[in-house]
Amino acid sequence: MTEQFTAHATHRFAHPVADVYRAFVDPALLALWFGPLGFHVPVATVEVDARVGGAWNLTMVSNDNAEWSSPVTSTLEQIEENRIIVGTSTAHGIPGVEDGTALSLTLEFVEDGDGTIVTLTQGPFPEFMRDMNIAGWTQSFHKLEALLATPKEFFQQP
């Protein structure tokens, strides 16, 4: 078996913890920012049941080829509003990860003055997938930062 690694990433958002946390548990918001550059998440694929035993599911779809998609199907094991989200998914079709392997995801939210620090821990992955995972989350975090900076009135329905 290939040596396995855990992905770690930290990002400071210039926004209150309640706003950042909400973007992870509100399906409409999650669909607007999740995924690396070149991917989008159709809102119809997002399911969030923010409780222990609940779901955190979505499907990332390539902008260039709608046939290429990557579902994320997780069960929440720990969740505390504005503080922590812990989920587990089962690997399927991930290069270097045996199908059926349990993958964990932990997102910690910490107030930092007028902002929020989010710390991500996810794995196990082979080294190259760990690095791709960190790059994807980093791109997602930048998309989320842009979304959070967008004035709320742009989201109002006519």
Disulfide bonds with the S-S distance in Angstrom:
none
